[in-house]
Amino acid sequence: MILLLWTAAALGLLLWTGLSWALWALLTHDPSWVVALKTWLDASPLAGWLDQVAPGWDGVLAATVGLLQALLRGVAPWVSWVLGAVWVGGCLLGLALAGLLHWAIRVGSTPVRPAAPPPAAPPPATA
């Protein structure tokens, strides 16, 4: 059970690290990729479907693209530090949780020891 716990903890740390790295890679790129995303979406067949389902979606997307570009330019200088701190915090939290569960498994799986038998009573005195 403990081996399964630590294997799951290691897999969780691996996934957390991959997610943090992917977010770092996305946020440290040049914000111009957001405009390319809008261009790609306009050229895709999804654009026609979106026109039917949500008229005016391109205006909302244009405003969102502008906001996202401004946000990415604003956080670019310190995104590595923040993501590093969040990654470390998540790793420490995951390891602490795994350690707590390890302790709970160890305490919960110790066999219950039977109570010691009472001391034998002295034999009755014979006259």
MARLUMFI-638656 format. One line per 8 residues: number of its first residue (from 0); for each residue x, y, z of N, C-alpha, C. Coordinates in pm, 1 decimal. Layout:
% MARLUMFI-638656
NUM> X:Y:Z:X:Y:Z:X:Y:Z | ...
This chain:
% MARLUMFI-638656
0> 82.5:-118.6:0.0:0.0:0.0:0.0:87.5:125.9:0.0 | 194.6:121.3:76.5:283.7:236.7:83.4:355.5:256.1:-49.6 | 391.6:144.9:-115.1:455.6:155.7:-246.4:360.5:220.8:-346.7 | 234.9:182.6:-342.5:134.5:244.3:-429.6:118.5:393.3:-399.2 | 119.2:427.9:-271.6:107.0:567.7:-231.0:221.7:651.4:-287.2 | 345.3:606.2:-270.9:459.9:683.9:-316.2:471.9:682.6:-468.2 | 423.6:577.0:-532.6:420.7:577.4:-678.9:321.0:681.9:-728.4 | 204.1:688.0:-665.1:105.4:789.4:-701.7:157.7:929.4:-672.1
8> 229.5:946.1:-561.5:286.5:1077.1:-528.1:391.2:1118.3:-631.6 | 474.9:1023.9:-673.2:575.7:1054.7:-775.3:510.3:1088.7:-908.3 | 405.1:1016.0:-944.7:333.5:1046.9:-1068.1:266.7:1183.9:-1058.9 | 210.0:1215.8:-944.0:150.2:1347.3:-924.6:252.9:1459.3:-935.9 | 370.4:1439.8:-877.7:476.6:1541.1:-889.1:522.5:1555.6:-1033.5 | 527.6:1444.3:-1104.4:566.8:1449.4:-1245.1:463.9:1527.5:-1326.7 | 336.6:1502.2:-1304.1:231.9:1575.6:-1375.1:231.0:1723.2:-1336.9 | 250.9:1753.3:-1209.1:255.6:1892.2:-1162.2:372.2:1966.5:-1227.4
16> 486.7:1899.2:-1237.8:603.0:1959.8:-1300.5:577.5:1984.0:-1448.5 | 515.8:1887.9:-1515.6:485.0:1904.9:-1657.6:386.7:2018.2:-1681.4 | 285.6:2028.0:-1597.1:188.0:2136.5:-1609.3:254.9:2271.6:-1585.7 | 340.2:2279.1:-1485.5:410.1:2405.0:-1456.6:501.7:2443.6:-1572.1 | 571.9:2345.3:-1626.9:661.3:2373.6:-1738.8:581.6:2420.9:-1860.5 | 469.5:2355.3:-1889.7:388.0:2393.6:-2004.8:333.2:2535.6:-1987.9 | 289.2:2568.5:-1867.9:238.9:2702.5:-1843.1:350.6:2805.3:-1855.2 | 468.9:2771.4:-1805.0:583.6:2861.3:-1818.2:617.4:2882.6:-1965.2
24> 618.8:2773.7:-2044.2:650.4:2784.9:-2186.5:547.0:2870.7:-2258.6 | 422.2:2856.9:-2220.5:316.0:2935.2:-2283.9:325.6:3083.1:-2247.0 | 353.4:3110.6:-2121.5:353.2:3249.7:-2075.8:480.6:3325.9:-2109.6 | 590.5:3256.6:-2138.0:714.8:3327.5:-2167.4:735.7:3348.9:-2316.8 | 647.1:3296.4:-2399.9:656.6:3322.7:-2544.0:613.4:3465.4:-2574.2 | 648.1:3508.3:-2694.7:606.0:3640.1:-2741.3:453.4:3643.1:-2750.5 | 389.2:3745.4:-2696.9:242.8:3750.1:-2697.2:178.6:3756.7:-2835.7 | 256.4:3766.0:-2940.7:197.3:3774.4:-3074.6:131.7:3642.9:-3116.4
32> 157.7:3533.5:-3044.3:92.6:3406.0:-3078.1:-58.5:3414.5:-3059.0 | -103.5:3508.3:-2977.1:-246.9:3521.9:-2953.3:-317.0:3570.4:-3080.0 | -252.9:3659.9:-3155.5:-310.7:3708.0:-3280.7:-316.3:3595.0:-3382.5 | -212.3:3510.1:-3383.7:-211.7:3395.4:-3474.7:-325.4:3299.9:-3440.5 | -358.0:3288.0:-3313.3:-469.8:3202.8:-3271.2:-601.3:3256.5:-3327.6 | -621.0:3387.4:-3324.2:-742.5:3447.9:-3379.3:-749.2:3426.0:-3530.0 | -636.1:3442.0:-3598.0:-632.2:3420.4:-3742.6:-664.7:3275.3:-3776.1 | -609.6:3182.7:-3699.6:-636.3:3040.3:-3722.6:-783.8:3008.5:-3700.2
40> -841.7:3065.5:-3596.8:-982.1:3039.1:-3566.8:-1073.5:3099.0:-3673.9 | -1037.6:3215.9:-3726.7:-1117.7:3276.6:-3834.1:-1116.9:3190.6:-3960.2 | -1005.7:3125.1:-3988.4:-992.9:3043.8:-4109.7:-1048.4:2902.6:-4092.8 | -1075.3:2860.7:-3973.4:-1120.8:2723.0:-3950.8:-1269.8:2708.4:-3980.1 | -1317.6:2584.8:-4001.5:-1460.7:2562.2:-4022.8:-1543.1:2592.1:-3897.4 | -1478.0:2599.7:-3785.3:-1546.7:2629.5:-3660.5:-1604.9:2771.1:-3660.4 | -1547.7:2859.3:-3741.0:-1593.8:2998.0:-3744.5:-1738.5:3007.0:-3793.5 | -1774.0:2928.4:-3895.3:-1911.1:2929.5:-3945.0:-2010.0:2879.7:-3841.6
48> -1971.9:2777.3:-3770.7:-2058.4:2723.5:-3665.6:-2074.4:2825.0:-3553.0 | -1964.5:2892.1:-3518.3:-1971.6:2992.8:-3412.5:-2059.1:3111.1:-3452.6 | -2059.7:3146.0:-3582.9:-2146.4:3254.9:-3628.9:-2293.5:3221.4:-3606.0 | -2329.5:3095.3:-3622.5:-2467.9:3054.0:-3602.4:-2503.3:3044.9:-3454.7 | -2412.5:2990.1:-3375.6:-2441.3:2965.1:-3234.1:-2427.5:3092.0:-3150.3 | -2319.6:3167.8:-3173.5:-2292.3:3286.5:-3091.9:-2260.0:3403.5:-3184.6 | -2362.0:3472.3:-3235.1:-2333.3:3586.4:-3321.9:-2254.0:3693.3:-3245.5 | -2157.1:3749.7:-3313.3:-2073.9:3852.2:-3250.4:-1955.5:3795.6:-3174.8
56> -1926.4:3667.5:-3194.3:-1816.5:3604.7:-3121.3:-1682.5:3662.8:-3161.2 | -1669.5:3708.9:-3286.5:-1541.0:3761.9:-3330.8:-1506.3:3892.7:-3260.3 | -1606.3:3973.9:-3226.5:-1580.0:4096.4:-3149.6:-1533.8:4064.6:-3007.7 | -1598.9:3965.2:-2947.3:-1558.5:3923.1:-2812.9:-1417.8:3864.6:-2816.6 | -1388.9:3786.6:-2920.7:-1255.6:3727.8:-2934.3:-1149.7:3835.5:-2954.2 | -1180.8:3937.2:-3034.3:-1084.8:4045.8:-3056.5:-1055.2:4119.9:-2925.4 | -1158.3:4144.9:-2845.4:-1136.0:4211.4:-2716.3:-1056.4:4122.0:-2622.6 | -1086.8:3993.7:-2624.7:-1014.4:3899.5:-2539.9:-868.6:3889.6:-2581.0
64> -842.7:3889.6:-2712.1:-704.8:3884.8:-2762.2:-627.0:4007.5:-2715.4 | -687.4:4124.0:-2726.0:-619.9:4246.1:-2679.4:-591.1:4242.2:-2530.3 | -687.8:4195.8:-2452.3:-668.6:4185.4:-2308.0:-561.8:4083.7:-2273.9 | -564.0:3970.6:-2342.7:-465.5:3865.8:-2315.9:-325.3:3911.1:-2352.4 | -310.7:3981.3:-2463.0:-178.7:4032.5:-2500.6:-127.2:4132.3:-2397.3 | -212.5:4221.0:-2350.6:-170.5:4318.4:-2249.4:-132.3:4247.5:-2119.5 | -209.0:4147.7:-2081.9:-179.4:4071.5:-1960.4:-46.6:3998.1:-1972.2 | -22.8:3934.8:-2086.8:102.5:3862.0:-2105.4:222.7:3955.1:-2106.2
72> 207.1:4073.4:-2164.1:317.9:4169.5:-2161.4:342.2:4221.3:-2019.4 | 237.1:4230.6:-1941.6:251.4:4281.3:-1805.6:316.7:4182.6:-1710.6 | 288.2:4053.6:-1725.9:342.1:3954.7:-1632.3:473.6:3894.4:-1678.8 | 515.8:3923.2:-1800.0:636.3:3861.5:-1855.7:761.3:3878.5:-1768.5 | 786.5:3993.8:-1706.5:911.3:4006.5:-1630.5:918.3:3917.3:-1506.2 | 807.6:3886.3:-1445.0:813.8:3812.2:-1318.7:739.9:3679.4:-1321.1 | 700.3:3632.9:-1440.8:624.2:3508.6:-1448.5:708.4:3388.0:-1404.3 | 837.1:3389.1:-1432.0:922.2:3275.9:-1393.4:929.9:3262.2:-1241.9
80> 940.2:3374.1:-1172.2:948.8:3369.2:-1026.5:818.1:3320.8:-963.5 | 707.6:3371.4:-1014.2:577.3:3332.0:-958.9:549.9:3184.8:-986.1 | 574.1:3141.8:-1109.6:551.2:3001.4:-1140.9:645.5:2909.8:-1062.5 | 768.2:2954.6:-1041.0:861.8:2876.2:-960.6:813.5:2862.2:-816.9 | 762.7:2969.8:-761.0:711.5:2964.6:-623.5:587.1:2876.9:-614.6 | 498.6:2886.0:-713.1:378.4:2801.8:-713.3:416.9:2655.3:-730.0 | 516.1:2628.5:-815.7:562.2:2490.6:-835.4:620.7:2433.0:-706.1 | 706.4:2509.1:-640.3:766.3:2462.4:-514.6:657.7:2440.1:-409.5
88> 563.9:2532.9:-398.7:454.8:2517.2:-302.7:372.1:2392.1:-330.2 | 342.3:2366.7:-456.6:266.6:2247.3:-492.6:343.1:2119.8:-463.4 | 473.4:2120.9:-491.2:556.0:2003.0:-461.9:561.4:1976.8:-311.6 | 582.5:2080.7:-233.4:587.3:2062.8:-88.2:453.5:2015.1:-33.6 | 344.9:2068.4:-85.8:212.6:2025.2:-43.0:187.8:1878.6:-78.5 | 226.7:1839.1:-199.1:210.7:1699.7:-240.9:293.3:1605.1:-157.0 | 418.3:1642.0:-127.9:503.2:1556.7:-44.6:452.6:1550.9:98.9 | 403.3:1662.3:151.0:348.2:1661.8:287.0:224.3:1574.0:294.9
96> 138.8:1580.9:194.3:19.5:1495.9:192.2:57.6:1348.9:182.1 | 154.3:1317.2:98.7:199.1:1178.3:86.4:261.4:1130.4:217.6 | 338.1:1216.0:282.7:396.8:1178.3:411.8:291.1:1156.2:518.5 | 189.9:1240.8:519.9:80.2:1225.3:615.5:3.8:1095.6:589.7 | -23.2:1065.1:464.5:-90.2:939.9:431.9:-3.3:818.9:464.7 | 127.9:830.4:443.5:221.0:723.6:481.0:211.1:696.7:631.5 | 213.4:803.2:707.9:203.2:789.3:853.2:69.4:726.4:891.7 | -38.6:769.8:828.4:-171.2:715.3:860.2:-179.4:567.0:825.8
104> -118.3:527.3:716.8:-118.0:384.8:680.6:-37.8:305.2:781.7 | 76.9:358.3:821.1:160.9:287.0:918.2:90.2:273.6:1052.9 | 27.2:378.7:1098.7:-41.6:374.6:1227.8:-164.9:286.1:1218.6 | -237.1:295.2:1108.3:-358.8:217.4:1093.7:-334.9:70.1:1068.7 | -217.0:33.6:1023.4:-192.4:-106.3:990.8:-114.5:-180.9:1098.9 | -81.1:-115.4:1208.6:-11.4:-188.7:1315.3:-110.9:-281.4:1382.9 | -69.5:-406.1:1404.8:-163.5:-500.7:1466.7:-192.4:-460.8:1611.4 | -313.0:-488.7:1652.1:-353.3:-458.7:1789.3:-295.3:-568.0:1878.6
112> -220.0:-527.3:1976.5:-159.8:-624.5:2068.1:-260.5:-658.8:2176.8 | -273.5:-787.4:2206.3:-366.9:-823.2:2313.8:-314.5:-772.1:2447.9 | -406.6:-745.1:2531.4:-368.7:-695.4:2664.0:-292.7:-804.7:2738.1 | -199.1:-763.9:2819.8:-121.5:-861.8:2898.6:-214.3:-929.0:2998.8 | -196.3:-1060.0:3016.3:-283.3:-1128.2:3113.8:-256.0:-1075.2:3254.8 | -357.4:-1074.0:3335.7:-337.3:-1023.4:3473.0:-241.7:-1116.7:3548.0 | -172.0:-1063.0:3644.4:-78.6:-1149.5:3719.0:-157.6:-1260.6:3790.7 | -92.2:-1372.1:3798.9:-157.2:-1486.2:3862.4:-181.1:-1455.9:4011.7
120> -295.9:-1494.7:4057.6:-328.0:-1474.6:4200.0:-248.8:-1572.1:4283.3 | -205.6:-1527.5:4399.8:-128.8:-1620.8:4484.9:-218.9:-1737.0:4528.6 | -160.7:-1854.4:4542.7:-242.9:-1969.1:4584.0:-300.1:-1946.5:4723.3 | -417.7:-2001.0:4748.1:-477.3:-1982.3:4879.3:-392.6:-2049.1:4987.7 | -388.9:-1986.1:5097.7:-309.4:-2041.4:5209.8:-382.3:-2163.3:5268.8 | -310.4:-2265.7:5296.8:-368.5:-2384.6:5358.1:-325.1:-2390.0:5504.0 | -411.8:-2428.1:5588.4:-378.5:-2431.5:5730.1:-326.7:-2561.8:5776.2
